[in-house]
Amino acid sequence: MAILHGNWLLKNNNSCLFIWGETWRSSRVNFQHRASQDIPLHPLGMTAVELSEWLSSQNINIANLIQQNQVAIAATGRTRKSTSVTKPSLATQSQIIALPTHILENNQQEIEFISPLHSATLASETNSPQYLQPWRVEGFCLNPTEAIKFLAAVPLNAAREEDTLFGGDLRFWSQVARWSLDLISRCKFLPTIQRQADSSIVAMWQVLLDSAVDGTRLEKFSAKMPLACRTYEQSAEFEEKYLSVDFPIEPQELLLGFLNSTIDAQVRGMLASQPLLETRMMASLPSAVRQWLQGLMSASHTVNADAMEVERLEAALKSWTMPLQYQLAGKALFRSCFQLLPPASGETDWILAYFLQAADDPDFLVDAATIWNHPVEQLVYQDRTIEQPQETLLRGLGLASRLYPVIAPSLETEYPQSCHLNPLQAYEFIKSVTWRFEDSGLGVILPPSLANREGWANRLGLKINAETQKKKQGRLGLQSLLNFQWQLAIGGQTISKAEFNKLVALNSPLVEINGEWVELRSQDIKTAQTFFASRKDEMTLSLEDALRLSSGDTQAIEKLPVVSFEASGTLQELIGALTNNQAISPLATPANFQGQLRPYQERGAAWLAFLERWGLGACLADDMGLGKTIQLIAFLLHLKEQDALENPTLLVCPTSILGNWEREIKKFAPSLKVLQHHGDKRLKGKAFVEAVKKHDVIITSYSLVHRDVKYLQSVDWQTVVLDEAQNVKNPEAKQSQAVRELKSTFRIALTGTPVENKLQELWSILDFLNPGYLGNRQFFQRRFAMPIEKYGDTASLNQLRDLVQPFILRRLKTDRDIIQDLPEKQEMTVFCGLAAEQAALYQQVVEASLAEIESAEGLQRRGMILGLLVKLKQICNHPAQYLKAATLKEHSSAKLQRLDEMLNVALEEGDRALIFTQFAEWGKLLKAHLQQTLGQEILFLYGGSTKKQREEMIDRFQHDPQGPPIMILSLKAGGVGLNLTRANHVFHFDRWWNPAVENQATDRVFRIGQTRNVQVHKFVCTGTLEEKIHDMIESKKQLAEQVVNTGEEWLTEMNTDQLRDLLILDRSAIIDENEV
């Protein structure tokens, strides 16, 4: 992969967005043997040809934005030679950038190599010292108009830093570009006339950052600007002779340069298609004014008028913009401020008092009387110096009077200090004038109870206190009704019906309650009167309503704002535990559980038990390897031991792990009775219903849920569990619809990836668990998915997080309290069934080969047995491998299906994996399959890899931040001598049955330098020789390691009957072809 970078370059009238690309290759540059002292080419930088081709491959159509006749701005650039005949369609520019670089010295402390850091590793590279070193990169320049079009297309919801195509610098400028669009929408720009360094005079549009909001944004963007944006070198000619770097450009200079250039281009573009004035009126204007107006609209900025006329125009513009000169110059340290004061006792008029306020400290105020009493150029007040205080105050008062003429009469007095407002004027000031003052750079202070203009806390509304009903009503659910009390409240204080009527009689939008002034909206009054008249006795409150109110999702009941919500008793405990799952006491490991739960697993099982008591669906979304399986088993065993397992549990999982689940339950909870419902001989109808009654857990597959939905619907399940719940992410799929039709009192979803691609997947899982809680699909798409995915709306994201957080428990391998609970290496056996085609092929090969082996002797017999073992392993891997097929499309394998599922989860979690196989031919097939399935490049290291290929693959896997996350290795070529600690998953796809060899392969990852917990997955096909050899090794592990450590030779000593017992297929492991 590659990363696209971009930065704004300040170049007089030719400022532009410079675009360049970064890829992965050897980054060392030999400093001692360089032929010249020129600035070296960035070793990770793409050539113009590479960049052009890569942009095309990513469908990034910069070429469509660039005019074909564009001329390169920089004439000093050198280009790297390329053997490709492809020529970029864009003009190439060379640019020098100072970037963080490692400098490697030899024993004589002489510089030997210099190596720039890859941008995706900057945050993690802290061990060795870094220096700023100038590097030359090749790229393309976009003028302001083109830059805005391009930056607006950069997505806001960037993926993980190491996965995104866009560098942090480019994403930073895309945010600034969106700010420029916001400024234009608010008309925050002015026409100006400017003298350039070459004495030419140009007409320009200039940004106006006169509001407190924009001033704060400028400061925040300045603080957040990546260093790389500031280290593009300006003095290229000087650096041709000397190795040096400029001091970084000031962030505000860059930001203002970008805003001025892009806003000028955009406003110019909007005006180009329409005449500014009628032709006759334009002709009557002085030449300088006419040229200036035309220069503001056309591509040509230049004003070539008489010098005297230009001076008069400059004077007129300066006079016109005089009130804003301080904002334009960025010198507004103090501003005029207006404080609204409530009426004094017995009065009705409000007072608007005048102050000076520090721009950087809203609490620093100087009243107007103090300013008038000190007619000085510099006023020292509370250790701060105010330049021209009276002029500053008057300038603000003049601006305010134009925005709000009501205060104009007060300015006719000699020393204006305040003005009086009647209640309606005060209300108008709060609702309509305050934001205009603030948007124009003036300060406003309102009474605290009226300051939260967008909030609901001070409005007329309902104050609700809720609790669960006293009478016993069995297990609760989202729709269970609660006992509750309501009171009318305003300004945080409850009022009676009589008090409400008194407030209404005042006929004022601003009313005082117990010393606090609050807003009384006419619409709220009407809603409250309607509520009192008709609906107050019909109102109900469900547990779902209470959860929405506590999370802030619901803000009104019967159209009245809920200004306060309190839960008491059991309901308070429930909401507290749901919003903070740490408050739930851990579940002690059940007595009959064959093993020991880790602390975080005890918390997970307790969380499931807690939600089960309330009948609320639960999504256990722990990272892969944290033990979701045993947490569920411990939970079910807990119910059984508490005599709370009244009805059977249905567990739905992918076909490939049906056997795995049965084995795990029997291993950890042998007292739970398990029935596997699959295969062509599965029970149906009444026989199925009767069998279900005798078991605690029924395991079936997603495809059978749809086909057998009638039988499954006839059972009242206590719990329905979906393992790998991302299988129901498409709500339109038949299996997704079928699981929703099952009757149960509790539902659980197990998944490591609750959201893989789109938020609709989360909706689908939550709608299965708690139907209707997130609304219907269309509502969810409109309310959450679109605002979050398309526009990066953080408010909607936080709201959604608060809504789903009670029902999703997700712990990551990287969590501090999890890491200390985990072993450094976890070894897991993954049991997979056989597809019908695999089983038939397996049985056929066994029968034919045993007949031949029985008549053979000596070395020939031993060779035939070893050959048979190889064939059976190939069939267990995939029929296509045994049949020497070119692709995997014509055949199926449950083992491969399970690998696909597990790799998908690992990649979603940001993990990396090694896959070991004995067979190079299988590695090639697997590589092609995974590249197509996962849409990622896959590395394959085997005996046929050259030394150079081998080194490049290892380097990319270990060090390239965007390198392929999966590497396939043949056991012989990759089992020893490699350091691949960047992976934290090891998959042994087929088995060598030699623990020493497998451990050597695992140690490519689990060795010094590994900073994460390693998960080792050993694949075994159930019902085959793989399972039987695995069981032999596990049952007599110490002895087996001594016996089997020579590989598979010991199998050749078996007689034919022993061999048949080992190899014969257990037909219960066969999976229906339609289930794979």
HUKA-V302789 format. One record per backbone hydrogen bond with DSSP energy under -1.0 kcal/mol. CO is the residue of the C=O (numbers start at 1). NH is the residue of the N-H. If there is no record, write none. Layout:
CO:NH
CO:NH
This chain:
3:22
4:167
5:20
7:18
9:16
11:14
16:9
17:142
18:7
19:140
20:5
21:46
22:3
29:114
40:136
42:45
44:23
47:51
48:52
49:53
50:54
51:55
52:56
53:57
54:58
55:60
56:59
60:62
62:65
62:66
67:70
93:139
95:137
96:233
97:135
99:133
100:117
101:131
102:115
104:112
104:113
106:109
110:106
112:31
113:104
114:29
115:102
118:121
121:125
124:126
131:101
133:99
135:97
136:42
137:95
139:93
140:19
142:17
143:147
144:148
145:149
146:150
147:151
148:152
150:153
151:154
156:158
160:163
160:164
165:4
167:171
168:172
169:173
170:174
171:175
172:176
173:177
174:178
175:179
176:180
177:181
178:182
179:183
180:184
181:185
182:186
183:188
184:187
187:189
188:208
190:206
192:204
194:202
196:199
200:196
201:303
202:194
204:192
206:190
211:215
212:216
213:217
214:218
215:219
216:220
217:221
218:222
219:223
220:224
221:225
226:229
227:230
230:249
231:98
234:236
235:239
238:241
238:242
242:244
250:254
251:255
252:256
253:257
254:258
255:259
256:260
257:261
258:262
259:263
260:264
261:265
262:266
263:267
264:268
265:269
266:270
267:271
268:272
271:274
278:282
279:283
280:284
282:285
286:290
287:291
288:292
289:293
290:294
291:295
292:296
294:298
301:203
306:310
307:311
308:312
309:313
310:314
311:315
312:316
313:317
314:318
315:319
316:320
317:321
321:324
322:325
324:328
325:329
326:331
331:333
333:359
335:357
336:443
337:355
338:445
339:353
341:351
344:347
350:421
351:341
352:419
353:339
354:368
355:337
356:366
357:335
361:364
364:358
366:356
367:371
368:372
369:373
371:374
374:376
377:388
379:386
381:384
384:381
386:379
388:392
389:393
390:394
391:395
392:396
393:397
394:398
395:399
396:400
397:401
398:402
399:403
400:404
404:407
405:408
408:411
409:412
410:413
417:354
419:352
421:350
422:426
423:427
424:428
425:429
426:430
427:431
428:432
428:433
429:434
433:437
434:438
435:439
437:442
438:212
438:441
443:338
445:340
447:450
451:453
456:459
461:489
462:563
462:564
463:487
464:566
465:485
466:568
467:483
477:480
478:544
480:543
483:467
485:465
487:463
488:495
489:461
490:493
493:490
496:500
497:501
498:502
499:503
500:504
501:505
504:507
509:520
511:518
513:516
516:513
518:511
521:525
522:526
523:527
524:528
525:529
526:530
527:531
528:532
529:533
530:534
531:536
535:538
541:482
542:546
543:547
544:548
545:549
546:550
547:551
548:553
555:562
557:560
560:557
561:462
564:464
566:466
569:573
570:574
571:575
572:576
573:577
574:578
575:579
580:583
581:584
590:593
593:595
598:602
599:603
600:604
601:605
602:587
602:606
603:607
604:608
605:609
606:610
607:611
608:612
609:613
611:616
618:749
619:809
620:751
623:626
627:631
628:632
629:633
630:634
631:635
632:636
633:637
634:638
635:639
636:640
637:641
638:642
639:644
640:643
644:646
648:718
649:698
650:721
651:700
652:723
654:657
655:658
657:661
658:662
659:663
660:664
661:665
662:666
663:667
664:668
665:669
668:594
669:672
673:696
673:697
675:699
679:682
685:689
686:690
687:691
688:692
689:693
691:694
692:695
696:649
697:675
698:651
699:677
700:653
701:705
702:706
703:707
704:708
708:712
709:713
712:715
715:717
719:650
720:748
721:652
722:750
724:727
725:728
726:729
730:733
733:737
734:738
735:739
736:740
738:741
743:717
746:720
747:618
748:722
749:620
750:725
758:761
759:763
760:764
761:765
762:766
763:767
764:768
765:769
766:770
770:773
772:775
776:780
777:781
778:782
779:783
780:784
780:785
781:786
784:788
785:789
786:790
787:793
788:792
793:797
794:798
795:799
796:800
797:801
798:802
799:803
800:804
801:805
804:807
807:619
809:621
811:623
812:815
815:819
816:820
818:821
818:822
824:1014
826:1016
828:1018
830:1020
832:1022
834:1071
835:839
836:840
837:841
838:842
839:843
840:844
841:845
842:846
843:847
844:848
845:849
846:850
847:851
848:852
849:853
850:854
853:856
857:861
858:862
859:863
860:864
861:865
862:866
863:867
864:868
865:869
866:870
867:871
868:872
869:873
870:874
871:875
872:876
873:877
874:878
878:881
878:882
879:883
880:885
893:897
894:898
895:899
896:900
897:901
898:902
899:903
900:904
901:905
902:906
903:907
904:908
905:909
906:911
907:910
912:984
912:985
913:967
914:987
915:969
916:989
917:971
919:923
920:924
921:925
922:926
923:927
924:928
925:929
926:930
927:931
928:932
929:933
930:934
939:968
941:970
942:945
946:950
947:951
948:952
949:953
950:954
951:955
952:956
953:957
954:958
955:959
956:960
960:963
965:913
966:939
967:915
968:941
969:917
970:974
980:983
984:1015
985:914
986:1017
987:916
988:1019
994:998
995:999
996:1000
997:1001
998:1002
999:1003
1001:1004
1002:1005
1002:1006
1004:980
1005:1007
1007:1010
1014:826
1015:986
1016:828
1017:988
1018:830
1020:832
1021:1024
1023:1066
1024:1028
1025:1029
1026:1030
1027:1031
1028:1032
1029:1033
1030:1034
1031:1035
1032:1036
1036:1040
1037:1041
1038:1042
1039:1043
1040:1044
1044:1047
1048:1051
1049:1052
1050:1053
1051:1054
1055:1059
1056:1060
1057:1061
1058:1062
1059:1063
1060:1064
1066:1069
1067:1070
1069:834
1072:1075
